[in-house]
Every structure is written in C-alpha cells, then in structure tokens.
C-alpha cells in the first residue's frame, strides 16, 4: 500500500516585497531582492527594529555622522528613532553623545 502525501492547506501569507532587506539577529544574514543587488547609487531605506525596508533601490546608504558610503549588505548599525544609518559603533557613540548634550 502506497503512503499517502499529507494534504497541504494554503497559507494566506503575503509575499515579501521585492525591495526588502532583512537582517536577522541570529547570524545577521542579509537577504537582498534582485533589485538591490543590481541597484546603483544611494538607496532610500526605512529602518525598523530588526529589519530594513528599501524604499528606493541602490547600492549604499550614507553614514549620518561621517558621510561615508555603507554598502547595504554591510549595514549593521542604525537608529529607528532618527532613521539614520551609521558606519560603525564609534559613529553611533558620536551621535548619542551629541544628542545627550543637546
């Protein structure tokens, strides 16, 4: 007697947007859509708590403190509150110190 395959129920889950970059806390693996890989110039990004949403495709974003270009796949530091990207932890600390004194 052949084994019967279990019935699969459809899932009403929307497909991810093609402009989504998600960085997971475990392993910080970036998943880029096809448009982000081939984009050129500066991207426009909405920064979330644990993920990013690419509004306009591009190869990089700029550090809010230093102005240096940060490739999207290398982006690790940002502020959800300020909607800013940072090149490294030192840039984050500079911004936090400036906000504290203001």
Secondary structure, 3 states (H helix, E strand, C coil): CCCCCCCCCCCCCCCCCCCEEEECCCCCCEECCHHHHHCCCECEEEECCCEEEEEECCCEEEECCCCCEEEHHHCCEEECCCCEEECCHHHHHHHHHHHHHC
